[in-house]
Amino acid sequence: MRTGIFRVSRLDVAVAAVVTVGTVTTAFVPYRQPWWFLVLTLSASVPVVWRRRAVLTVGGVVGGSTTVLAVIAPSLPHPPLLFLPYGVLVSVYTFAGRTLSPPRRAVGVGALAFGVTVSLVVPGEDLETYRYLVTAVVAAYAVGIGARARRAARAADRERERRIREERAAAVERERTRVARDMHDIVTHSVGVMVVQAEAGSLVVRDDPDKAEAVFEAISEAGREAVGQLRLILGALRSGRPYDGPVPGIEAVPGLVGNARRAGLDASLDVRGEPRPVAADVDAAAYRVVQEALTNTIRHADARAVAVRLRWSPDALEIEVTDDGRGFPDLYEGHGLIGMRERVASCGGTLSVRSGGRGCTVTATLPIT
């Protein structure tokens, strides 16, 4: 506790020293005053060193001592020629510069007004002294308020800069996640189609050259599509700008179903309801959900057929992708399923994956209003 009390800054010590010298000097210049007058001048100045730790307590001690000095000084045999309330002015400045609760500030202002009034009225000071003391106190209070306002402005600037940094970091993280999802979807889908087609091509290249040619054409088309989309994403990463290139949407779903057919699946597309324009994020999410679901079917399900169903309602688009593969009794959510959930959730939709026994069904509901 003592260590805390005596731990003060060098600035506070310097200010208190100047205030003490200026106040105590009145006890000796030009006349020597009684010892109790010296004690009062010390109590009206020395406590200023703790003004930041206990602003109201220090203000009360300094102000009370100064008021007593002002009241009894005229009755001394040799009154001081000049008595300036340095300690009071410093305490008023510190009090005005602090952020206090309304009750504590009201108590401080009331005590200050009472002390100034007593210091002027009881000794019967003239109008010039009234004007001087009130002006000095008001000026000290105004300077303290200005200092508090500047500190508040600096704190607001720091808080604003912190929020901007956090928002930028969050934006970078969102963009990084989005790019990672896009690259995952592009690479896994295209590579999955290419691997399946390449495996089939090696089997039919001798027996059915025409079918083998179609297989290799499908491989080439999937590769060109993947390279084109990756080039756009990597270009955005090099430039440091967000990727705003063309993103496939619902209108490209038939192409995904066609790729699945070329991969050897009995793929079908069923659209019910009246298609309508949707938000860009919903459009992209719908495409990526179908793409990821078909990719999983092609690469992992060992399926022969897959059905894609789009159901348009007045306020939602429901997507369902069902295959007749081996299913996944203990479904593990890798990056693909996690990415689908993130995309759907970012649009305010829901995603469910049902798998067990034979077949797997992916269902996504996206709001379109």
Secondary structure, 3 states (H helix, E strand, C coil): CHHHHHCCCHHHHHHHHHHHHHHHHHHCCCCCCCHHHHHHHHHCCHHHHHCCCCHHHHHHHHHHHHHHHHHHHHHCCCCCCCCCCHHHHHHHHHHHHCCCCHHHHHHHHHHHHHHHHHHHHCCCCCHHHHHHHHHHHHHHHHHHHHHHHHHHHHHHHHHHHHHHHHHHHHHHHHHHHHHHHHHHHHHHHHHHHHHHHHHHHHHHCCCCHHHHHHHHHHHHHHHHHHHHHHHHHHHHHHHCCCCCCCCCCHHHHHHHHHHHHHCCCEEEEEEECCCCCCCHHHHHHHHHHHHHHHHHHHHHHCCCEEEEEEEECCCEEEEEEEECCCCCCCCCCCHHHHHHHHHHHHCCCEEEEEECCCCEEEEEEEECC
